[in-house]
Amino acid sequence: MAAIPIDDSVHHQTTLELEPKDLFDYSKRSQWLRAAVLGANDGLVSTASLMMGVGAVKKDMKAMILTGFAGLVAGACSMAIGEFVSVYSQLDIEVAQMKRDINRRDIVKAEVENLPNPWQAAAASALAFSLGAIVPLLAVSFIKPYKMRILAVVIAVTIALAVFGWLGAALGRAPAVKSTIRVVVGGWMAMGITYGLTSLIGIEAIH
C-alpha cells in the first residue's frame, strides 16, 4: 500500500495555530487575580476570625455583627489604600525609568500602559474584600442560638474558602486540589488561633 504524502506546510501551519494557546502566559493574570481572589479571601478570613474571636468571650449576636461590620469597613479601606499606593508606586518607578532611558522610551511606555489603573485597582481590591467579608456576616445575621451561630460561620467560611481556592487555581492554571486545601486549612488555622487565644485572654481577664 502506497504511503500517503504529508504536506509539511499544512503541518507547520497547524502547529503555529496551536502554539499561541499552548504558550499563553497565565502569569499576566496575576495583577487582577491578586486584587480579586486574594482580596476576597483576606476579607473572608480576617472578618470571620474577628467575629469568632469576639464570639469566644461574648455570645451576643449584635456584638459579633458589629465586629464583623467594623472589620469589613476597616479591611476594605486598608486593602484599597494599600493597593493604590502599591500600584501608584510601581507606576512612578516605570515613568521615572522611562525618563532616564531615552533609548527604551517606547518599550517602557508600553509597559506603563499595561499597568493597572491605581484607582481601579483600589476599587477592585476594596470590593473583593467586602464580598468576602459579607459571607460570615450573613451567616450569623439570622441565627440566634450561640453554638449554631458559631457552627454556621465555620461552615459558610469553609465553603467560601474552598470556592476561592478552586477559583484562584483555575484562573492561574495551578493544581486545584492542593490550592483549595491550602486555602481552607489556612482559614481554619486563622479562625482557630483567634478563637483560642481570645478565649484564653477573656477567661484570664474575667478572673
Salt bridges, closest charged atoms under 4 A:
GLU83 OE1 - ARG34 NH1 3.29
ASP101 OD2 - ARG104 NH1 3.92
